[in-house]
Amino acid sequence: MRLTRVAACRSLVGCLLALTLTGPALARPPMTVLDLAAQQKNLSTFVAAVHTAGLDDMLRGSGPLTIYAPTNAAFEKLPPAERDALLSDPARLKALLLGLTVNDVILVHNGDSTMTGGSVATAGGRELSFGGDMDHPMIGTAHVVSADMRAGNGAVTTIDKVLLQ
């Protein structure tokens, strides 16, 4: 009987220690789509655009959201004068970014299927179409670079083109 009590105490102490060590990690809020985008080296221009447009709170909100984020290379494809004008115009950036944000979680890849048709309304009132094929999905005229990165409030899909309206 004594061995059982010792084992029980060890188990109880182990459980309490595990809860103590993991408690702070469990208390952290889940990563948001903006936090996730900020961790991606190829999305620094997109994240700067979000800040300039004043959409931080929206992308850190409860969601659900899907953002179709142009990569740094996508912004670099724009003519320099057009890129500079866009990135310095908060109202234009806000319209662009809301046109790339959906108030729902829309996955490009869902199990064995890939979204290759249809369209969805964005937070900016724009329709984004899905196309391509299983191996090369597209959002509008942009190719998907990386799909369905999940965050606590939604998903991020990166695209290779800035979809100007």
Order of alpha helices (4+ residues) and beta strands (2+ residues): alpha-alpha-alpha-alpha-beta-alpha-alpha-alpha-beta-beta-beta-beta-beta-beta-beta-beta
